């Protein structure tokens, strides 16, 4: 599975909003989401504060195998 690596300057891919939050999630929490591709390892859950769209990004310390 390939996820984009965390970008602190990310904008929302749906509405272009710039107020984007990040929340670290471990692998057990990741199993509860319906994203495609599904992040099965730890990830950062990004959320646009304007339109509420959410997407996963790989942490900066993620290994190549996990990304």
KEKE-3310 file (N, C-alpha, C; in steps of 0.2 Angstrom, whole numbers, plus 5000, padded with zeros to 4 digits):
npx = (5004:5002:5005:5004:5017:5017:5014:5016:5012:5000:4986:4968:4963:4950:4943:4952:4955:4965:4966:4971:4970:4980:4981:4988:4987:4986:4989:4978:4967:4967:4960:4947:4943:4936:4945:4952:4967:4967:4974:4984:4994:5001:4997:4994:4980:4972:4962:4951:4947:4937:4928:4927:4933:4942:4959:4972:4989:5006:5017:5032:5042:5039:5043:5049:5043:5031:5025)
npy = (4994:5011:5027:5044:5054:5062:5080:5095:5107:5104:5105:5103:5090:5090:5103:5112:5119:5127:5125:5112:5098:5086:5070:5057:5040:5023:5006:4998:5007:5011:5001:5003:5012:5017:5019:5020:5018:5006:5011:5000:5001:5011:5029:5046:5054:5065:5080:5091:5107:5115:5108:5095:5084:5069:5061:5048:5050:5045:5043:5053:5046:5033:5017:5012:5000:5000:5011)
npz = (5000:4996:5003:5003:5010:5026:5025:5031:5025:5018:5008:5007:4997:4991:4993:4993:5005:5018:5031:5039:5049:5059:5065:5074:5072:5078:5072:5076:5078:5064:5058:5058:5049:5032:5021:5005:4997:5011:5026:5035:5044:5056:5055:5049:5052:5042:5042:5034:5040:5034:5025:5030:5025:5025:5025:5024:5029:5028:5042:5046:5050:5045:5039:5023:5019:5025:5019)
capx = (5000:5006:5002:5008:5021:5015:5016:5014:5009:4995:4979:4963:4962:4943:4940:4958:4956:4972:4966:4971:4973:4983:4980:4992:4983:4990:4986:4971:4962:4966:4956:4940:4941:4935:4948:4955:4969:4966:4980:4984:4999:5000:4996:4992:4973:4972:4955:4950:4942:4932:4923:4927:4936:4948:4963:4978:4996:5011:5021:5038:5047:5037:5048:5047:5039:5025:5022)
capy = (5000:5017:5033:5050:5055:5068:5086:5100:5112:5101:5108:5098:5088:5091:5110:5117:5122:5127:5123:5105:5095:5080:5066:5051:5034:5017:5001:4996:5012:5012:4996:5006:5017:5014:5023:5016:5012:5006:5011:4995:5002:5018:5034:5052:5056:5072:5082:5098:5110:5118:5103:5089:5078:5066:5056:5046:5051:5041:5047:5055:5040:5027:5013:5011:4994:5002:5016)
capz = (5000:4996:5006:5003:5017:5029:5022:5035:5022:5014:5007:5006:4990:4989:4992:4993:5011:5021:5038:5039:5055:5058:5071:5074:5073:5078:5068:5079:5076:5057:5055:5059:5043:5026:5016:4999:5000:5018:5030:5040:5049:5059:5050:5052:5049:5040:5041:5032:5044:5030:5022:5034:5021:5029:5021:5028:5026:5031:5046:5043:5052:5043:5034:5016:5018:5028:5015)
cpx = (5004:5002:5007:5011:5018:5018:5012:5010:5003:4989:4974:4962:4955:4941:4946:4959:4963:4972:4965:4974:4976:4983:4983:4987:4987:4986:4979:4966:4961:4961:4949:4938:4940:4938:4951:4961:4968:4973:4980:4989:4997:5000:4994:4985:4973:4964:4955:4945:4936:4926:4923:4930:4942:4952:4969:4984:5001:5015:5028:5043:5044:5043:5045:5043:5032:5021:5019)
cpy = (5006:5023:5038:5051:5062:5075:5091:5105:5109:5105:5102:5097:5089:5098:5115:5121:5122:5125:5116:5102:5088:5076:5059:5045:5028:5012:4999:5001:5012:5007:4998:5010:5014:5017:5018:5020:5012:5006:5006:4996:5009:5023:5040:5053:5063:5074:5089:5101:5114:5113:5096:5083:5075:5061:5054:5049:5047:5046:5048:5049:5033:5023:5013:5005:4996:5007:5012)
cpz = (5000:4998:5005:5010:5019:5026:5027:5032:5017:5014:5006:4998:4987:4988:4992:5000:5014:5028:5039:5046:5054:5065:5070:5076:5073:5073:5070:5077:5068:5054:5055:5053:5037:5020:5011:4997:5008:5022:5036:5045:5052:5054:5053:5048:5048:5039:5039:5037:5041:5028:5025:5030:5025:5024:5026:5025:5031:5036:5043:5045:5050:5038:5027:5015:5020:5023:5009)
residu = (UNK:UNK:UNK:UNK:UNK:UNK:UNK:UNK:UNK:UNK:UNK:UNK:UNK:UNK:UNK:UNK:UNK:UNK:UNK:UNK:UNK:UNK:UNK:UNK:UNK:UNK:UNK:UNK:UNK:UNK:UNK:UNK:UNK:UNK:UNK:UNK:UNK:UNK:UNK:UNK:UNK:UNK:UNK:UNK:UNK:UNK:UNK:UNK:UNK:UNK:UNK:UNK:UNK:UNK:UNK:UNK:UNK:UNK:UNK:UNK:UNK:UNK:UNK:UNK:UNK:UNK:UNK)
# end
